[in-house]
Amino acid sequence: MTYYLYILRTLNNSLYVGISGDIEKRIDRHKAGDGAEFTKRNKVEKLVYKEEFNTYLEVRRREKQIKGWTRLKKEQLILYRHPLSSHRP
C-alpha cells in the first residue's frame, strides 16, 4: 500500500500537515469539514505538497519531522522541493 504525507494550505494561509492512504478521499473530507478539527475551523484552499511512502512507519516518521519544523522551513519545502502550486507566504 502507498501512504501519503500532504500539506494543505487554508484560506487564512495556515498550513496543515497530514497523512493518508487515500489522499484524494482524505482531502475531499477535509474540504467537506469532515476531516481534522483544525480543517473544520480553517477552510482548506488547496493541496500544496505531497510525498509518497511504502510503509506507514515511514510516513509517520516524516509527518512527525515536518510537524516539528518552523513555518518558514515548511514554506521552503513547498516552494523549492516540490511546488504543486504557487507560493503564498
N, C-alpha and C positions, 0 to 999 in steps of 0.2 A: 504494500500500500504506500502511496505517496502522501506526505504530510506537508503542509504549507505554513510558513511564517508569513504574516502580512502586516502591513502598516496602512491604516486608513487615515485620511485627513477629514476633519469635521468642518462644518460650516463656520464655526468660530475659530478655525485654524488650529485646533488641538490635534494631536496625533494619538492614535490608538494602536497598540501592538497586540496581535492575537495569533492563534494557531488553529488549524482545521485540517481535516482530511478531505473536505469538500469545500473548497474556497468559494465557489460561486454561490452555493446554498447559504453558506455562513454569512457572506456579505449581504445577500438578499435579506436574511434575518435581521442583521444589524440595521439595514435601511428601513425595514418594516417596524423597527422598535422592539423586536423580539430577540435581541442579542444581549450583550452585557449591559449592566446598569449604566456604565459610562456612555455607551452609544444610545441608550434610551434618553439620556439627558442632553446629549450633544449629537445633533443630527449629522449623519455621515454624508460627506460630499463625494468622496471617491477613494478608490484604491490607488496608493502611490508607490507601493513597494511590495515585492514578494520574493520568497526563496523556497526551493523545494528540498525535501529531505526524505530519506528512505526509511527512517525509524522515528518512532515517537520520542525516544530518548534524545536523539539529536535535535529535533525541533524544539523540545522543551528547554534544552540547554541554551540554544540560540535565543529563544524568547527571553529567558532569564537574563542573558547577557545584554540584549538590546534594551530591555526594560530598565536596566541599571545605568544606561547611558544618559547623558545630558540631551536636552532638546537639540542643541547645536550639532552634536555628533549624529543624532538620528537624521536631521535635515541634510547633513553632508552625505550620509549613506544613501538617502533617497536621491539626491542630486547627482552625485558623482559615480556611484557604483551601479545603480540600476534605475535610471529615471523612466518611470512609466508615464509620467505626466509632468507638466511644468512645475517648477519650484515656486512655492508661495510661502516664504518665511513670515 
